[in-house]
Amino acid sequence: MTRVPPSSAGPSGRVGAPAVPILIRLARLGGPRDHRLPSALRVLVATVASLAGSLLADVVVVALAEAVAPSTKGYAHFAFADYAKLTVIGVVIACAAWPVVTRLSWAPRWLFFRLAVVVTLFLWLPDLYILHQGQPTKAVAALMVMHLAIAVVTYNLLVRMAPVRAANGPSDHVAGTTSGPRPRRAS
């Protein structure tokens, strides 16, 4: 039986066990929060604003795409009913995720921004697939811009209209915006 050096085995004795705490620390999860959660009313208002703003952004992107590239007029995915349904679903999921992230993370804006980037990249995969299947390049590029616009609108409205607040006062100071590592507390 091979002994594993203590430095590479976790408390359970399994190799790889330290990976979970490292990932939790890298994602800035757990630990004491130095912020108050956004109120449910603010999240609701930010959700409504995000829905309206995202749908408006979609309409603008489609109008611009059709103006710049007339060949995209009448493209099936540019029908309001087609993209509005998916936009509403995505925005509602993102808005539901914001309070969860604020509860789990000591740096919620930092984490939520990175999640928004990852989700946007993930949502480009179907766009790339339909491009690969022969859909018009300019129309697919507009769909990708729509995904990006929705992410930008939703992220900004959520973190600004339903911000986390400093735990020690009523101000709307936004916690968790530092880019460096979290300072260690003395034991």
C-alpha positions as CSV (number, residue, x, y, z in Angstrom):
1,M,0.0,0.0,0.0
2,T,1.4,3.4,-1.0
3,R,1.3,6.2,1.5
4,V,0.2,9.6,0.3
5,P,2.3,12.5,1.6
6,P,0.2,14.5,4.1
7,S,0.4,17.6,2.0
8,S,-1.4,16.0,-0.9
9,A,-4.2,14.3,1.0
10,G,-7.1,16.1,2.6
11,P,-8.6,15.6,6.1
12,S,-10.4,12.5,4.8
13,G,-7.1,11.0,3.7
14,R,-8.2,11.0,0.0
15,V,-6.0,12.4,-2.7
16,G,-7.6,15.4,-4.3
17,A,-9.7,16.3,-1.3
18,P,-8.1,19.8,-1.0
19,A,-9.4,20.6,-4.4
20,V,-12.9,21.4,-3.1
21,P,-11.9,23.9,-0.5
22,I,-9.5,25.5,-3.1
23,L,-12.3,25.8,-5.6
24,I,-14.7,27.2,-3.0
25,R,-12.1,29.8,-2.1
26,L,-11.3,30.6,-5.7
27,A,-15.0,31.1,-6.4
28,R,-15.2,33.3,-3.3
29,L,-17.9,31.2,-1.8
30,G,-18.6,30.6,1.9
31,G,-17.0,32.4,4.8
32,P,-18.4,35.4,6.5
33,R,-20.2,37.9,4.4
34,D,-19.5,41.6,5.0
35,H,-22.7,42.6,3.2
36,R,-26.5,42.5,3.6
37,L,-28.6,40.8,0.9
38,P,-30.6,42.9,-1.5
39,S,-34.2,43.3,-0.6
40,A,-36.8,41.2,-2.3
41,L,-38.5,44.4,-3.6
42,R,-35.3,45.7,-5.2
43,V,-34.7,42.3,-6.8
44,L,-38.3,42.3,-8.2
45,V,-37.9,45.9,-9.5
46,A,-34.5,45.0,-11.0
47,T,-36.1,41.9,-12.6
48,V,-38.9,43.9,-14.3
49,A,-36.3,46.5,-15.5
50,S,-34.1,43.7,-16.7
51,L,-36.9,42.1,-18.7
52,A,-37.9,45.4,-20.2
53,G,-34.3,46.5,-20.9
54,S,-33.4,43.1,-22.4
55,L,-36.4,43.0,-24.7
56,L,-35.8,46.5,-25.8
57,A,-32.1,45.6,-26.5
58,D,-33.3,42.6,-28.6
59,V,-35.6,44.9,-30.6
60,V,-32.8,47.4,-31.2
61,V,-30.3,44.6,-32.2
62,V,-32.8,43.1,-34.7
63,A,-33.7,46.5,-36.2
64,L,-30.0,47.4,-36.6
65,A,-29.2,44.0,-38.1
66,E,-32.0,44.3,-40.6
67,A,-30.9,47.9,-41.4
68,V,-27.2,47.0,-41.8
69,A,-27.8,43.6,-43.5
70,P,-31.1,43.7,-45.4
71,S,-30.6,40.0,-46.2
72,T,-31.5,39.2,-42.6
73,K,-35.1,40.7,-42.9
74,G,-37.6,38.0,-42.3
75,Y,-35.1,35.7,-40.5
76,A,-37.1,33.2,-38.5
77,H,-35.2,33.9,-35.2
78,F,-35.8,37.6,-35.6
79,A,-39.6,37.2,-34.9
80,F,-40.4,38.9,-31.6
81,A,-42.3,35.9,-30.3
82,D,-39.3,33.6,-31.0
83,Y,-36.7,35.6,-29.1
84,A,-38.9,37.2,-26.5
85,K,-39.9,33.9,-24.9
86,L,-36.2,32.8,-24.6
87,T,-35.2,36.2,-23.4
88,V,-37.8,36.2,-20.6
89,I,-36.7,32.7,-19.5
90,G,-33.0,33.6,-19.4
91,V,-33.5,36.9,-17.7
92,V,-35.8,35.4,-15.0
93,I,-33.2,32.6,-14.4
94,A,-30.4,35.3,-14.1
95,C,-32.5,37.4,-11.8
96,A,-33.3,34.4,-9.6
97,A,-29.6,33.6,-9.4
98,W,-28.5,37.0,-8.2
99,P,-30.0,36.6,-4.6
100,V,-28.5,33.1,-4.4
101,V,-25.1,34.4,-5.4
102,T,-25.3,37.2,-2.8
103,R,-26.2,34.7,-0.1
104,L,-23.4,32.2,-1.0
105,S,-20.5,34.5,-1.9
106,W,-18.5,37.0,0.1
107,A,-17.8,38.8,-3.2
108,P,-21.1,38.5,-5.1
109,R,-20.5,41.1,-7.8
110,W,-17.2,39.5,-8.6
111,L,-18.7,36.0,-8.9
112,F,-21.9,37.1,-10.7
113,F,-19.9,38.9,-13.3
114,R,-17.9,35.8,-14.0
115,L,-21.0,33.6,-14.1
116,A,-22.6,36.1,-16.6
117,V,-19.5,35.7,-18.8
118,V,-19.5,31.9,-18.6
119,V,-23.3,31.7,-19.3
120,T,-23.1,34.1,-22.2
121,L,-20.3,32.0,-23.8
122,F,-22.3,28.9,-23.2
123,L,-25.4,30.5,-24.8
124,W,-23.3,31.2,-27.9
125,L,-22.8,27.5,-28.5
126,P,-26.3,27.0,-30.1
127,D,-25.6,30.1,-32.2
128,L,-22.4,28.6,-33.4
129,Y,-24.2,25.3,-34.0
130,I,-26.8,26.9,-36.2
131,L,-24.1,28.8,-38.0
132,H,-22.3,25.5,-38.7
133,Q,-25.6,24.1,-40.0
134,G,-25.7,26.8,-42.7
135,Q,-27.7,29.7,-41.1
136,P,-26.8,33.2,-42.4
137,T,-23.6,34.5,-40.8
138,K,-24.9,38.1,-40.3
139,A,-28.1,36.8,-38.7
140,V,-26.3,34.5,-36.3
141,A,-23.9,37.3,-35.5
142,A,-26.9,39.4,-34.5
143,L,-28.2,36.6,-32.3
144,M,-24.8,36.5,-30.6
145,V,-24.9,40.3,-30.1
146,M,-28.4,39.8,-28.6
147,H,-27.1,37.3,-26.0
148,L,-24.3,39.7,-25.1
149,A,-26.7,42.7,-24.8
150,I,-29.1,40.7,-22.6
151,A,-26.2,39.8,-20.3
152,V,-24.9,43.4,-20.1
153,V,-28.3,44.8,-19.4
154,T,-29.3,42.2,-16.9
155,Y,-26.0,42.2,-15.0
156,N,-25.9,46.0,-14.7
157,L,-29.5,46.5,-13.7
158,L,-29.3,43.7,-11.1
159,V,-26.1,44.8,-9.4
160,R,-27.1,48.5,-9.5
161,M,-30.8,48.3,-8.7
162,A,-30.6,45.5,-6.2
163,P,-27.1,45.9,-4.7
164,V,-25.7,44.2,-1.7
165,R,-25.2,46.7,1.0
166,A,-22.6,47.2,3.7
167,A,-23.4,45.2,6.8
168,N,-22.5,48.1,9.1
169,G,-24.8,50.8,7.7
170,P,-27.8,51.7,5.5
171,S,-25.7,52.9,2.6
172,D,-25.9,51.2,-0.8
173,H,-22.1,50.5,-0.7
174,V,-21.5,47.6,-3.0
175,A,-19.4,44.9,-1.3
176,G,-17.4,42.3,-3.1
177,T,-15.9,44.5,-5.8
178,T,-12.3,44.0,-5.0
179,S,-10.2,42.2,-7.6
180,G,-7.5,41.0,-5.3
181,P,-7.5,38.0,-2.9
182,R,-9.6,38.2,0.2
183,P,-7.4,39.2,3.2
184,R,-6.9,36.4,5.7
185,R,-8.2,37.0,9.2
186,A,-6.0,36.4,12.1
187,S,-6.8,33.2,14.0
